[in-house]
């Protein structure tokens, strides 16, 4: 039997946007139902981090689902302030965006939040994006998550449900929404006045379906394909001296390529597996504290457009990238693969397994759950050519000198990454979609990525909900 409950606000997703939205709403007196399909933070263990293989964690990837969301308990994270996430700041207004950022930092870190810094050096001709940034180490991240979980769990106004999925969201005839929640042994309908969608990466496809079903005003995205390059830390150190999150956009051979998620902290960088069911992608996390790791990494993302300059759609990505990607591994199709850089550069496969790679590169990769495959072969020719040109242009900047003979042989190319898959929604300055009462925050907006940017959007949505007068009782009639 389906049970029925009510709340003032349903917040979907317990990442930075959802956690802070729920916190602010409860502080203002709203009854909040905060749900996430994933697990509690202390159970978000990734077997790949422990030298084991990725098998999807029973369909709920611990890296992209669960309490904390993109703030993964036990990892380091980067926090960037505006103008990183410029379009969100323009929507909110610069002064308001900064004030909300300060609010988010205090809710996460207390009054003594870490110091931010800008570029440490401008010794490059490249137009590197400069914005304030800081990193939280694994101990600080644990403190942030434990603080927010304890605060929300002990607040009577918040009903925190983990391991619960929203399978249906319908507008209600009396204003508001009816959501269906499902979990093992749970089938529940919830009537709410407002919804804040902050589903994060795992919910991207679900949210895309809701956007179209509800007729939300939006612009389709321009997707990007990405690869992650893992190298000895000494080959990336100078890049970190230019900016801790070295971001630059270059157009080469007609393709727009940008750096993404530059991970060369004192302890290097960690590569994470993010499982989506029939394929697994990659993510990068900085290691801010000194460690035994001697490897860092960064990604290059290339926009996917057709010969007329129009963005590729989801069907093209599935047919021309994901399907070939799934064919690269024989043991578990769709899991990440590795290619020795000289092979990737020349679109061949002479290095055929991880033992051979370690012998040629002089080191093993930081993770072991790879097969070696011809990753270059699944990329469009123009994308491969542009990525290679950008890589060869950037590596002397990252290393601080032209690569010496043999240094390129020490680099692994690992894939796949996909970014910019989110529809760009038409939003009010309060994060309200074109459907009244439905708000979007975090990745759902299609406007900006980043932990602080997501938190700011969640707070902006919560503030507007609290400021809105509701003349009709929930479930009543005028």
C-alpha positions as CSV (number, residue, x, y, z in Angstrom):
1,X,0.0,0.0,0.0
2,X,1.2,3.5,-0.8
3,X,1.4,5.7,2.2
4,X,0.8,9.5,2.0
5,X,2.6,12.3,3.9
6,X,3.0,16.1,3.5
7,X,5.8,18.6,3.9
8,X,6.4,22.2,2.9
9,X,9.4,21.6,0.7
10,X,10.9,18.6,-0.9
11,X,14.6,18.9,-1.5
12,X,15.9,16.2,-3.9
13,X,19.6,15.5,-3.4
14,X,21.8,15.8,-0.3
15,X,24.8,17.4,-1.9
16,X,26.1,20.9,-1.2
17,X,23.0,22.5,-2.8
18,X,20.5,20.3,-1.1
19,X,22.2,20.3,2.3
20,X,22.4,24.0,2.6
21,X,18.9,24.6,1.1
22,X,17.4,22.3,3.7
23,X,19.4,23.9,6.5
24,X,18.3,27.4,5.5
25,X,14.6,26.3,5.0
26,X,14.5,24.6,8.4
27,X,16.1,27.7,10.1
28,X,13.2,29.7,8.6
29,X,10.5,27.4,9.9
30,X,9.7,25.3,6.9
31,X,9.0,21.6,7.2
32,X,11.6,20.0,4.9
33,X,11.9,16.5,3.4
34,X,15.5,16.0,2.2
35,X,16.0,12.8,0.2
36,X,18.9,11.2,-1.6
37,X,19.3,7.9,-3.4
38,X,22.7,7.2,-1.8
39,X,24.0,6.2,1.5
40,X,25.1,8.0,4.7
41,X,28.5,9.6,4.4
42,X,30.3,7.0,6.5
43,X,29.2,4.2,4.1
44,X,30.3,6.0,0.9
45,X,33.3,3.7,0.4
46,X,34.7,3.3,-3.1
47,X,36.4,-0.1,-3.6
48,X,38.6,1.3,-6.4
49,X,40.2,3.6,-3.9
50,X,41.2,0.5,-2.0
51,X,42.8,-1.3,-4.9
52,X,39.7,-3.3,-5.8
53,X,37.4,-3.3,-8.9
54,X,34.4,-1.1,-9.6
55,X,31.2,-3.1,-9.7
56,X,28.8,-0.2,-9.3
57,X,28.0,-0.5,-5.5
58,X,24.7,-2.3,-6.2
59,X,23.5,0.5,-8.6
60,X,24.2,3.4,-6.3
61,X,27.7,4.7,-6.9
62,X,29.2,5.9,-3.6
63,X,31.3,8.6,-5.4
64,X,28.3,10.5,-6.9
65,X,25.5,9.5,-4.5
66,X,24.8,9.9,-0.8
67,X,25.0,12.4,1.9
68,X,27.6,15.1,1.0
69,X,27.2,14.6,-2.8
70,X,30.3,15.9,-4.5
71,X,31.9,16.5,-1.1
72,X,33.0,12.9,-0.7
73,X,33.8,12.0,2.9
74,X,37.5,11.4,3.3
75,X,38.6,13.1,0.1
76,X,40.0,16.6,-0.4
77,X,38.0,19.2,-2.3
78,X,38.6,22.6,-3.9
79,X,36.3,25.5,-3.1
80,X,36.3,28.4,-5.7
81,X,34.6,31.8,-5.2
82,X,33.1,33.9,-7.9
83,X,33.9,34.9,-10.7
84,X,34.3,31.1,-11.0
85,X,30.7,30.3,-12.1
86,X,30.3,33.7,-13.7
87,X,26.9,33.1,-15.2
88,X,25.4,32.2,-11.8
89,X,26.9,35.4,-10.3
90,X,25.4,37.4,-13.2
91,X,21.9,35.9,-12.5
92,X,22.1,36.6,-8.8
93,X,23.9,39.9,-8.9
94,X,27.6,40.2,-7.8
95,X,26.9,41.7,-4.3
96,X,24.2,39.1,-3.5
97,X,26.3,36.3,-4.9
98,X,29.2,37.2,-2.6
99,X,27.0,37.5,0.4
100,X,25.5,34.1,-0.2
101,X,29.0,32.7,-0.6
102,X,30.0,34.0,2.8
103,X,26.7,32.5,4.2
104,X,27.5,29.1,2.6
105,X,31.1,29.1,4.0
106,X,29.9,29.9,7.5
107,X,27.3,27.1,7.4
108,X,29.9,24.6,6.1
109,X,33.1,25.6,7.9
110,X,32.1,27.9,10.8
111,X,33.3,31.5,11.2
112,X,36.9,30.5,10.7
113,X,36.7,29.4,7.1
114,X,40.0,28.8,5.2
115,X,41.8,31.6,3.4
116,X,41.4,31.9,-0.3
117,X,44.1,32.9,-2.7
118,X,44.3,33.9,-6.3
119,X,47.0,33.2,-9.0
120,X,50.4,32.7,-7.4
121,X,52.1,33.6,-10.7
122,X,51.3,35.2,-14.0
123,X,54.4,33.9,-15.7
124,X,52.5,32.6,-18.8
125,X,51.2,34.1,-22.0
126,X,48.0,32.0,-21.7
127,X,44.8,33.7,-20.4
128,X,44.5,31.6,-17.3
129,X,41.2,32.2,-15.4
130,X,41.9,33.9,-12.1
131,X,39.5,33.5,-9.1
132,X,39.9,32.9,-5.4
133,X,40.4,29.3,-4.5
134,X,41.2,27.2,-1.4
135,X,41.4,23.5,-0.7
136,X,40.0,21.5,2.2
137,X,42.0,18.4,3.2
138,X,40.4,15.1,4.1
139,X,40.3,15.9,7.8
140,X,38.6,19.2,7.1
141,X,36.1,17.6,4.7
142,X,35.2,15.0,7.3
143,X,34.5,17.8,9.8
144,X,32.3,19.7,7.3
145,X,30.2,16.7,6.5
146,X,29.9,15.5,10.1
147,X,28.9,19.0,11.2
148,X,26.2,19.3,8.5
149,X,24.8,15.8,9.0
150,X,24.6,16.3,12.8
151,X,22.9,19.7,12.3
152,X,20.3,18.4,9.9
153,X,19.7,15.1,11.7
154,X,18.9,16.8,15.0
155,X,16.6,19.5,13.5
156,X,13.0,18.6,14.0
157,X,12.0,20.6,10.9
158,X,14.1,18.3,8.6
159,X,13.1,14.7,7.7
160,X,16.4,13.3,6.2
161,X,15.8,10.2,4.1
162,X,18.8,8.4,2.5
163,X,18.5,5.4,0.2
164,X,15.3,6.8,-1.2
165,X,14.6,7.7,-4.8
166,X,12.1,10.1,-6.3
167,X,10.6,8.1,-9.1
168,X,7.8,10.5,-10.1
169,X,7.1,14.2,-9.7
170,X,3.7,15.6,-10.7
171,X,2.1,19.1,-10.4
172,X,-0.8,19.1,-8.0
173,X,-4.2,20.5,-9.0
174,X,-4.3,22.5,-5.8
175,X,-0.8,24.1,-6.4
176,X,2.3,22.3,-5.3
177,X,3.5,18.9,-6.3
178,X,3.0,15.2,-5.5
179,X,6.2,13.1,-5.5
180,X,6.5,9.4,-5.3
181,X,9.3,8.0,-3.1
182,X,10.6,4.5,-3.4
183,X,13.1,2.4,-1.6
184,X,13.2,-1.3,-0.4
185,X,10.0,-1.7,1.6
186,X,9.0,2.0,0.9
187,X,6.3,3.3,-1.5
188,X,5.2,6.7,-0.5
189,X,3.4,9.7,-2.0
190,X,4.4,13.1,-0.6
191,X,2.4,16.3,-1.1
192,X,4.6,19.4,-1.0
193,X,4.2,23.1,-1.8
194,X,7.7,23.6,-3.2
195,X,10.5,21.4,-4.7
196,X,14.2,22.2,-4.9
197,X,15.8,19.9,-7.4
198,X,19.5,19.4,-6.6
199,X,20.0,15.9,-7.9
200,X,23.7,16.0,-8.9
201,X,25.4,13.8,-11.4
202,X,23.5,10.6,-10.7
203,X,20.2,12.3,-11.4
204,X,21.2,13.9,-14.7
205,X,19.1,11.7,-17.0
206,X,16.2,11.7,-14.6
207,X,16.3,15.5,-14.4
208,X,16.5,15.8,-18.2
209,X,13.3,13.8,-18.5
210,X,11.5,16.0,-15.9
211,X,12.6,19.1,-17.7
212,X,10.9,17.9,-20.9
213,X,7.9,16.4,-19.3
214,X,7.1,19.5,-17.3
215,X,7.9,21.8,-20.2
216,X,10.6,23.8,-18.4
217,X,12.1,26.5,-20.5
218,X,15.7,25.5,-21.3
219,X,18.5,25.5,-23.8
220,X,20.0,22.2,-24.8
221,X,23.7,21.8,-23.7
222,X,26.8,21.6,-25.7
223,X,28.4,18.4,-24.4
224,X,32.2,17.9,-24.1
225,X,34.3,14.7,-24.1
226,X,37.2,14.6,-21.8
227,X,40.3,12.6,-21.0
228,X,42.4,12.6,-17.9
229,X,46.2,12.8,-18.1
230,X,48.1,11.3,-15.2
231,X,51.7,12.3,-14.8
232,X,54.5,12.4,-12.3
233,X,53.9,15.4,-10.0
234,X,57.1,17.2,-11.0
235,X,55.7,17.5,-14.5
236,X,52.7,19.5,-13.1
237,X,54.1,21.4,-10.2
238,X,54.8,24.7,-12.2
239,X,51.2,24.7,-13.4
240,X,50.0,24.7,-9.8
241,X,52.3,27.6,-9.1
242,X,50.4,29.6,-11.8
243,X,47.0,28.7,-10.3
244,X,45.9,25.9,-8.0
245,X,43.0,25.1,-10.4
246,X,44.7,26.0,-13.7
247,X,41.9,26.7,-16.1
248,X,42.4,27.9,-19.7
249,X,40.4,27.6,-22.9
250,X,42.0,27.3,-26.3
251,X,40.6,26.8,-29.8
252,X,42.8,24.6,-31.9
253,X,41.9,23.1,-35.3
254,X,38.4,24.5,-34.9
255,X,37.7,22.7,-31.6
256,X,37.2,24.4,-28.3
257,X,39.3,22.7,-25.6
258,X,39.7,23.6,-22.0
259,X,41.5,22.3,-18.9
260,X,39.4,20.9,-16.2
261,X,39.9,19.8,-12.6
262,X,43.7,20.4,-12.3
263,X,44.9,18.1,-9.5
264,X,48.5,18.8,-8.5
265,X,48.3,19.6,-4.8
266,X,51.0,18.9,-2.2
267,X,50.0,15.2,-2.3
268,X,49.2,15.2,-6.0
269,X,45.7,14.2,-7.2
270,X,43.3,11.3,-6.9
271,X,41.3,9.8,-9.8
272,X,37.8,8.7,-8.9
273,X,35.4,6.3,-10.8
274,X,31.9,7.5,-11.2
275,X,29.5,4.8,-12.1
276,X,26.3,5.4,-14.1
277,X,25.1,1.8,-14.7
278,X,26.1,0.8,-18.2
279,X,29.2,3.1,-18.2
280,X,31.7,4.5,-15.7
281,X,33.3,7.9,-16.1
282,X,36.1,9.7,-14.3
283,X,36.5,12.5,-11.8
284,X,39.5,14.2,-10.2
285,X,40.1,15.2,-6.6
286,X,43.0,17.2,-5.3
287,X,45.1,15.9,-2.4
288,X,45.9,19.1,-0.4
289,X,47.9,17.4,2.4
290,X,51.3,15.9,1.8
291,X,51.1,12.2,1.0
292,X,53.1,9.3,-0.5
293,X,51.6,9.9,-3.9
294,X,53.9,11.1,-6.6
295,X,51.3,11.5,-9.3
296,X,49.0,14.3,-10.3
297,X,46.4,14.6,-13.0
298,X,44.3,17.0,-15.1
299,X,41.6,16.7,-17.7
300,X,41.1,18.2,-21.2
301,X,37.6,18.7,-22.4
302,X,36.7,19.2,-26.0
303,X,33.3,20.5,-27.2
304,X,31.3,18.2,-29.4
305,X,29.9,20.0,-32.4
306,X,28.9,19.0,-35.9
307,X,30.4,20.3,-39.1
308,X,28.0,23.2,-39.0
309,X,28.9,24.2,-35.5
310,X,25.7,22.9,-33.9
311,X,26.0,21.0,-30.5
312,X,25.9,17.2,-30.6
313,X,22.9,15.8,-28.8
314,X,22.6,13.0,-26.3
315,X,21.7,10.4,-29.0
316,X,25.0,11.2,-30.9
317,X,27.0,10.9,-27.6
318,X,25.5,7.5,-27.0
319,X,26.0,6.2,-30.5
320,X,29.5,7.7,-31.3
321,X,31.2,7.8,-27.9
322,X,29.5,5.7,-25.2
323,X,28.8,2.6,-27.4
324,X,32.4,2.5,-28.7
325,X,33.7,3.2,-25.2
326,X,31.8,0.1,-23.9
327,X,33.5,-2.0,-26.5
328,X,37.0,-1.1,-25.3
329,X,37.0,-3.5,-22.3
330,X,36.4,-7.2,-22.5
331,X,36.1,-7.9,-18.7
332,X,33.6,-5.3,-17.8
333,X,32.4,-3.2,-20.7
334,X,32.1,0.5,-20.0
335,X,34.7,0.7,-17.3
336,X,37.7,3.2,-17.6
337,X,40.6,2.3,-19.8
338,X,44.2,3.6,-20.0
339,X,46.6,4.2,-22.9
340,X,50.3,5.0,-22.8
341,X,50.7,8.6,-24.0
342,X,53.0,7.9,-27.0
343,X,50.4,5.4,-28.2
344,X,47.5,7.8,-27.7
345,X,49.4,10.5,-29.6
346,X,50.0,8.2,-32.5
347,X,46.6,6.4,-32.4
348,X,48.1,3.0,-32.0
349,X,48.4,0.3,-29.3
350,X,52.0,-1.1,-28.7
351,X,51.7,-1.0,-24.9
352,X,49.0,-3.6,-24.1
353,X,48.7,-4.1,-20.4
354,X,49.4,-2.4,-17.1
355,X,52.6,-4.3,-16.4
356,X,54.0,-3.2,-19.8
357,X,52.8,0.4,-19.1
358,X,54.6,0.5,-15.7
359,X,57.8,-0.8,-17.3
360,X,57.7,1.8,-20.1
361,X,56.5,4.8,-17.9
362,X,58.7,4.0,-14.9
363,X,55.7,3.9,-12.5
364,X,52.4,2.2,-12.1
365,X,49.1,4.2,-12.4
366,X,47.6,5.4,-9.2
367,X,44.7,3.0,-9.7
368,X,44.8,-0.6,-10.9
369,X,41.2,-1.1,-12.2
370,X,42.0,-0.5,-15.9
371,X,42.5,-2.4,-19.1
372,X,44.8,-0.9,-21.6
373,X,43.0,0.0,-24.8
374,X,43.1,2.3,-27.9
375,X,41.2,5.2,-26.3
376,X,42.3,7.5,-29.1
377,X,40.5,5.4,-31.7
378,X,37.0,6.3,-30.3
379,X,37.6,10.1,-30.5
380,X,36.5,12.1,-33.5
381,X,39.6,12.9,-35.6
382,X,39.2,16.7,-35.1
383,X,38.9,16.2,-31.3
384,X,42.0,14.0,-31.1
385,X,44.0,16.5,-33.2
386,X,42.9,19.5,-31.1
387,X,43.5,17.7,-27.8
388,X,46.9,16.6,-28.8
389,X,47.8,20.2,-29.9
390,X,46.6,21.6,-26.6
391,X,48.4,19.0,-24.6
392,X,51.7,19.7,-26.3
393,X,51.2,23.4,-25.8
394,X,50.3,23.1,-22.1
395,X,52.8,20.6,-20.8
396,X,55.8,22.9,-21.0
397,X,53.8,25.4,-19.0
398,X,52.8,22.7,-16.4
399,X,56.4,21.4,-16.2
400,X,58.0,24.8,-16.3
401,X,60.3,23.8,-19.2
402,X,60.0,22.0,-22.5
403,X,59.5,18.3,-22.0
404,X,62.8,16.5,-22.1
405,X,63.3,13.3,-24.2
406,X,61.4,10.5,-22.6
407,X,59.2,12.5,-20.3
408,X,56.1,12.1,-22.4
409,X,56.6,8.4,-22.0
410,X,55.8,8.8,-18.3
411,X,52.2,9.9,-18.9
412,X,49.0,7.9,-18.9
413,X,45.9,8.9,-20.8
414,X,42.7,7.7,-19.0
415,X,39.1,7.9,-20.1
416,X,36.4,8.6,-20.4
417,X,35.0,11.8,-19.1
418,X,31.8,13.6,-20.2
419,X,30.8,17.0,-19.1
420,X,28.3,19.8,-19.9
421,X,25.4,17.4,-20.3
422,X,23.0,19.5,-18.3
423,X,20.2,21.6,-19.9
424,X,20.7,25.3,-19.2
425,X,17.4,26.3,-17.6
426,X,15.7,29.6,-17.8
427,X,15.7,30.7,-14.2
428,X,14.6,33.7,-12.1
429,X,17.2,35.5,-9.9
430,X,15.8,33.3,-7.1
431,X,16.6,30.0,-9.0
432,X,12.9,29.4,-9.8
433,X,12.3,27.5,-13.0
434,X,9.6,28.5,-15.5
435,X,7.3,26.2,-13.5
436,X,6.1,28.1,-10.4
437,X,7.3,26.5,-7.1
438,X,10.0,24.3,-8.8
439,X,13.5,25.5,-8.1
440,X,16.8,24.2,-9.4
441,X,20.3,24.3,-7.8
442,X,23.7,22.9,-8.4
443,X,24.3,21.0,-11.6
444,X,20.6,21.0,-12.3
445,X,20.7,24.6,-13.4
446,X,23.2,24.0,-16.2
447,X,24.8,27.3,-15.3
448,X,27.8,26.6,-13.1
449,X,29.8,23.8,-11.5
450,X,31.5,23.9,-8.2
451,X,30.7,23.2,-4.6
452,X,30.3,26.8,-3.4
453,X,28.3,27.7,-6.5
454,X,25.9,24.8,-5.8
455,X,25.6,25.8,-2.2
456,X,24.9,29.4,-3.1
457,X,22.1,28.4,-5.5
458,X,20.6,26.2,-2.8
459,X,20.5,29.1,-0.4
460,X,19.1,31.5,-3.0
461,X,16.2,29.1,-3.7
462,X,15.6,28.6,0.0
463,X,15.5,32.3,0.7
464,X,12.8,32.8,-2.0
465,X,10.7,30.0,-0.7
466,X,10.7,31.4,2.8
467,X,9.9,34.9,1.5
468,X,7.0,33.7,-0.6
469,X,3.5,34.1,0.9
470,X,1.4,30.9,0.5
471,X,-2.3,32.0,0.5
472,X,-3.8,28.5,0.1
473,X,-3.3,25.7,2.7
474,X,-1.5,22.6,1.3
475,X,-4.1,20.3,-0.3
476,X,-6.9,22.8,0.2
477,X,-8.8,24.9,-2.2
478,X,-9.2,28.7,-2.8
